Amino acid sequence: MTATATATTAGQYCTFWVDDLFFGVAVDHVQEVLRHQPMTDVPRAHEAVSGLINLRGQIVTAVDLRVRLGLPDREDDRLPMNVIVRSRGEIVSILVDDIGDVIDVADLELQSVPSTMPAVVRDVVQGVRTLPHAILLVLDADRALDVTPEITGGNP
């Protein structure tokens, strides 16, 4: 039964947009998707750490993918959405601009990231899958959420 469940979800991605980039993260890593949540600031944190949210009593760090990628600020009237993921044994929120659908791309080959993609995007993407209407950037959540080197002075 577990093998069937794994085979069923192996090619499924929760999709979302940040600026004009279309990302997907494996559904196996996604806990839930939420509208904007109130946040508490974290003094001296990396600029991509927007704050902490209270998720039913659990304190969750919120990392703004737009800031992490060095993209322009979100318009003031647009609130970010939360993609709650499991990364390195923790629950973390990825702040994104808009949420897409869960899509199945198991039959599409994972291709390497084009060299024309900005380095900061290549650093957080495992590969791309070509869809009929878009290019899906397959996000490596662990790398995308790794903002600790600048906080800890580069210690692993």
N, C-alpha and C positions, 0 to 999 in steps of 0.2 A: 504493500500500500504506500509506503514512504517513497519508493522508487517512482510510482505513478504520480504522486503529488509533486515530486521534484521535476519529473519530465514535463508536467503540466505547466509549472511556473517558471521553468528555466529560461524561456524566451519572452517572458512578460515583463513589461516596464511601466512604471508610473511615470508619466510625462509631465513636463512643465516648461515654462518659458522664463528666461532671464534676458531682458533686453530683447534682441531678435534671435537669440540662440535657443534652439529646441533641444532640451535635455531629457534623458530618461535614466531612471535608477531602477535596478532590479526590484521587483515587488517583494522578493524574499527579505530585502533590507528595510522595507517601509513598514512602519507601525501604523501610521494614519496620516491623513491630510486634514489640515484645519485652516479656517479663516484666520485673519490677523488676531493675535493675542496680545494683551498688555504685557509689557516687559519692564524689568528692573535693570537699570544700568549696572555695569560691572566696571568699577574704577580700575584704571591701568591695564585693561584688557586690550588685546589686539583690536585694531579698528574694525575688523570684520565681525567681531563679536558684538552683536547689537544689544544683547542683554540676556536675562534669564526669564523664562516663563514658568508658570506654575501649571503643570499638566496633571490635574486631579491629585494634587499633593506631591507630585514628583517634580523636582527642580530640574529644568532642561535648559541647556545653553542654546542660544539662537545665533547661528552664523549666517550673515547676509551674503549670499553667493554673488550678488552684484558687486559688493565691496571687495570680496575675495578675488574677483576677476578683474578689478580695476576699472569697472564700467562706470559711466556717469550715474550720478545720484538718481534715484527714483523720483518721479514727480511728486510734489507734496500731497496731492489729493489721492494718490494711489498707495494703499496700504499693502504690505507684503503678505503673502500666504505662507503657511508653514507645511513643509514636508518633514514629518517626524521619522527619522531613520535610526537604525541600530548601527553604530560604528565603533569598532574596537571595544565592545562590551558596554558601551554607554548608549543612552538615548539622547539624540541631538536633533535640533530643528534646523533645517535648511530653509532660509527665507528666500522666496522666489517671487516673481512678478505675477504669474498666472499659472493655474493648474490645467493640465490637459486630461487625457483619458489614460486608462490602462490599455496598452496595446500588446499584441502578441507578434513578435518578430523572429520566432524560432527558426523559420525557414529562410531568414535573411542572414547572409554571412557578415560576421563582424570584421570590418576592414580597419586598416591602420588609419590613424589621424593624419589628415593632409598636412604637409609641411607648411602650407600657406596659412594655417590656423595660428593665431597668436600663441606664443609660448605659454602664457599663463593659462590659456584654455587647454592646450595640449597636455599640460602638467596634471590636469584634473580629470582627463577623459581617457577611458580605456580603449576606445575605438569608436567607429561610426557605423551606422546601419543606414543604407540608402532606402528611403521610403518613396512611394510614388509622388508624394506632395512635399517632402522635406528630407533633410538629413538629420537623423537622430544622433545626438552626441551622447554616448553611453558614459555616464558619470561614474567615476570611482569615488564613492562617498568618503572613504577613509582619507584619500588624498585631498579631496575638496575641503574637508573639515579640519585638515591639519594646519592649524595656525599657530601651533605651539613653538616652532623654532624661533620666531621673533619674540615670543614672550619669555622663553627660558634661556635665550642666548645661544640656541642652536644645539642644545643637548638632545640626544635621541630619546 
